Structure formats: structure tokens, C-alpha cells
Amino acid sequence: MSDSEETVPPTSAQLGAARKFVKAHGKPSRAVVENIGRTGARVVLVGADGALGDVVVPSVATGDALVEAVEDLEAATWDAETVQATKIGAEHRRKMAGR
């Protein structure tokens, strides 16, 4: 994104999804913003209980704005602490394996 482009703010639906996740999975929750190319960015949510969720937004800047706007949602990276905070159950593993 060039300096002349404006950040598209997150929609009310995107903000609502992130707030609902935090409410359901505990405070503080973490968010890792990942660039997914032309599609935009994926905000991966990690709840205090280890649950995973996500919100797709138009850009990394929009993802950063979403994290900033949601109370009790902390910006994170895939460091050891964040990875260890995730709890991936058997059903999720089967889904990711395509079974």
C-alpha cells in the first residue's frame, strides 16, 4: 500500500466478530495479522482459552486497525508464547487434514 492510499476501516461485522470472539474465549485474546496476498489479510485470533478464530479484512492496515479498535485484543506475532497458548483439538486437526 502506498502512502497516498487510505486505510479501509474494519466493518461493523468484522469488529463484531472479533468482539464476540474475545467475549466467548476470554481476556486478553491475541491477534496475529497475516498478509494473504490480493485477498487482503487474515487476523488470526487466539483466545485466552486457546481457541482459534479468524477475520478476513481487505489489508494488513485494516487488520491492524481492527486489533487496535477491539478492547482486550492484543497484537501478537507467532512467537513461542502465542503458539503455546493455542489449543488445537482433534476435530480441528481432522478438519485441517481434510478428513
N, C-alpha and C positions, 0 to 999 in steps of 0.2 A: 504494500500500500504506500502510495506516495504521500508526502507531507500535505499536498493540496486536497487529498481525499478526506472526507469526514467519516468518523466512526459511526456506523449504524448502531443506534442504541438497541439493547435487547428488548424484545417484545414483552408484553404483559404475560403472554403464555409461557415464554422462556423463563421469565422471572418467577412466575407462579410455580412452574415445575421444580425449579431449584429450591424455592422456599418450602414447598411441600416435602421435598426430599430431606431437607435439613430437619424439618419438624418430625418426620417419620423416623429418621435414623440418627438423631442426636446431635448435640452441640459440643464442640465445634465440629463441623464437617470440613473436608478438604476439597479443593477443586484444582485439577490439572488441565490447563488449556493446551490442546494439541492441534496443530495445523493439519488439515486433511485435504489440502490442495484447493482446487477450484470450488469445491463444495463449501469450503469455509473452515470452521474449526469445531472440534468436539471438546466440550467441557466435561471431563470425567469427574464424577462426584464420588467421594469416599466418605461414608458416614462414620460417626463415632463408633457405631456398632460393627463396622467393617463392610457394610453393604456397598455395592457399586451401583451407580446410575450414570446417566449422561444427558446432556442437552446439546443439540447441534445448532450452531449460530453461523452467521454469514462470514465472520472473520475472527482472527485472533484478538483484534482490538475489541470487538463486540464481546468476546468471551471474557476478556479482562474486565470490561465494564460490568458484565453480569456478576462476576465474582465480587467486585467492589460494591455492587448495589445490594447484595443479599447479606443480611445480618447473620452472623455466626457461620459464614462460609469463608474459609481461609485459602488464599492462593498457595499452591504447593507444586512440587516437582516430583518426579518418580525417584525420589531418594529412598534409602533403606527404610526410614521411618514410615513413609507413606505406603510403600509396598507391604511392609509388615503389618500395617493397620488394616489391610484388606482381608476379608474372609470370603473365600470363594467356595461355595458348596458344591456337592456332587451334581446337582441338577444343572447348575450354571456350567460346570465343566463339560457335561454331556452336550449341552446346547452349543457351546463353543467348538466342540469336536464334530458337530453336525449329526449327532445321533438323536 
